Amino acid sequence: MFIKMYNMLIATLYPMVISRYIKRRKEKGKEDIKRFNERVGRPSMERPEGKLFWFHGASVGESLSMLPLINKLLETYPTAHVMVTTGTLTSAELMGKRLPERAFHQYIPIDNPFFTTRFVKHWQPDAVLWFESDFWPAMLNSIKRKNIPLILVNGRISNKSFKRWQQFDFICKELLSCFSFCLGQSDEDAYRLRVLGAKEAICLGNIKYAGLPLPVDEEKKVELEKQINGRTVWLACSTHDDEEFKIARFHNELKKDFPDLLLIIVPRHPHRGIEIRNRLRDELKLNVSLRSKDEIITPKTDIYVADTIGELGIWYNLCPLLFVGGSLIPHGGQNFMEPSRYRCAVIVGPHMHNFTDAMNRAKKADAVIQVNDVLDLIDNVRQLLSNKELLEAKRSLAYNWATSEAKVLDGIMDKVRSYIPE
């Protein structure tokens, strides 16, 4: 009943209200004008012959997490194709660069029943894999009406979302009834999905543990290696506002133990690069170079701010020890599994509530170092940089844990195959 009322309301409001909102998005550059027809359910290409599997992820994070499963599925079905849908310009650009052969990108249509019905009718996918919890009622209903297997992958229900959905459990139950089955990120997520009305919900692990290696430009890597020239180096990656300053304040103190020390900072939001450089230069009097300005690492460089996109894999390769940002502040942390796969010793701060399940598993395997504050962080950096055997041990523990967790992909693939028609 809810979906029927929702569809009627959206169809009524679209010409009067929603279309104006979409127009403003276009004016602000938030819509891809050249491909906007895709957003109203008019695809820009014909459906490929044979089996077609549709993967949907809301944005960049979900898009990246689906890549290992896309590769696995294309290996399993050598004549099949994969369509990936997302809703943002950034994710569309990223997928254009990262998708393998026999996979392509389309924008998810605006959630209007006329658009979603047209979209599903054109593509007629053999199965749909829906990543995380971006529920669009009109689209889910359009898929269900065509009796297409719809699988929720890596479903996540936070504490806040769980309490909110429980107040509207009749709506959530109707939305979840559209899914053939659900895979939760954790046992807790699977439990919450069952409570909220999922027909079947289990946890086989978090697919983000199975992420693909990041691209590495070997020429750039070699050049940067020459610039670093054997210096003692460590990395602060995916940092947020104020974390860079908190860490950089102790750079000169660490230099007493490591005179050739170089700190590389990769901010979560690259546009902050100039702001970070200026603050560290002006307030801490440090020698700071900025990658986006083509400034190189010299023997006098204290801190190198790598404010670029798509180069994180290079820094993981070059730095044996790193700190993952978003965790010294109450943000909840960033992905710490990714650098573990590069055999990096990983340190995180106290605020890692975005990765509670992963943290519990990693700490059990002694694969991550969690510190209480920046003083604790600096003490651990000093200890690891001065003890090569300890550093190597921590690197091995992180790598062994990350590679063992990547096996989750096989379990998910086996479950998915049972719903895919031969």
Buried (B, 14 or more C-beta within 10 A) or exposed (E): EBBEEBBEEBBEEBEEEBEEEBEEEEEEEEBBEEBBEBBBBBBEEEEBEEBBBBBBBBBBBBBBBBBBBBBBBBEEBEEBBBBBBBBBBEBBBBBEEBBEEBBBBBBBBBBBBBBBBBBBEBBEBBBBBBBBBBBBBBBBBBBBEBEBBBBBBBBBBBEEBBEEBEEEEEBBBBBBEBBBBBBBBBEBBBBBBBBBBBEEBBBBBBBBBBBBEBEBEEEEBEBBEEBBEEBBBBBBBBBBBEBBBBBBBBBEEBBEEBEEBBBBBBBBEBEBBEBBBEBBBEEBEBBBBBBBEEBEBEEEBBBBBBBBEBBBBBBBBBBBBBBBBBBBBEBBBBBBBBBBBBBBBBBBBBBBBBBBBBBEBBBEBEBBBBBEEBEBBBEBBBEBBEEEEEBBBBBEBBBBBBBEBBEBBEBBBEBBEEBBEE
